[in-house]
Amino acid sequence: MDQQPTITQEAVYEVLRECYDPELPVNIVDLGLVYGVTIVDNWVGVRMTLTTPGCGLADQIANDVRAKIKNIPGVADGDVRLVWSPPWNQSMMSDEARRKLLIQK
């Protein structure tokens, strides 16, 4: 009997740290764009937002996220949901992201 690898939140967040907003040199986790990860058996769902609702790169970013999560060992399928509530703001960024973007608290 084949044992499927266990999919963990840590593994999902690790690959999400490889996804970047093409306009900013910071990954989507440190930007505070990821609102949640759901794992059900071999399916992974990511609930996230973007820095602005009118972002012309929304599909590109969502497709990158989807591709990265589907490459995690054991993941058969994944879904990315873009949400706009709560709206993103700079206070959601990590301290590291603020340093990279030279933003004061």
WOCOR-V407379 format. One record per backbone hydrogen bond with DSSP energy under -0.5 kcal/mol. CO is the residue of the C=O (numbers start at 1). NH is the residue of the N-H. Records with the same first field share a line. If there is no record, write none. Layout:
BEGIN
CO = NH ; NH
END
This chain:
BEGIN
2 = 4
6 = 8
8 = 12
9 = 13
10 = 14
11 = 15
12 = 16
13 = 17
15 = 18
16 = 19 ; 28
19 = 28
20 = 22
21 = 24
24 = 26
26 = 21
27 = 31
28 = 33 ; 34
29 = 32
30 = 94
33 = 35 ; 49
36 = 47
38 = 45
40 = 43
42 = 76 ; 77
43 = 40
44 = 79
45 = 38
46 = 48 ; 81
47 = 35 ; 36
48 = 83
52 = 55
55 = 58
57 = 61
58 = 62
59 = 63
60 = 64
61 = 65
62 = 66
63 = 67
64 = 68
65 = 69
66 = 70
67 = 71
68 = 71
69 = 72
72 = 75
74 = 76
77 = 44
79 = 46
80 = 82
81 = 48 ; 83
89 = 92
90 = 93
94 = 98
95 = 99
96 = 100
97 = 101
98 = 103
99 = 102
END
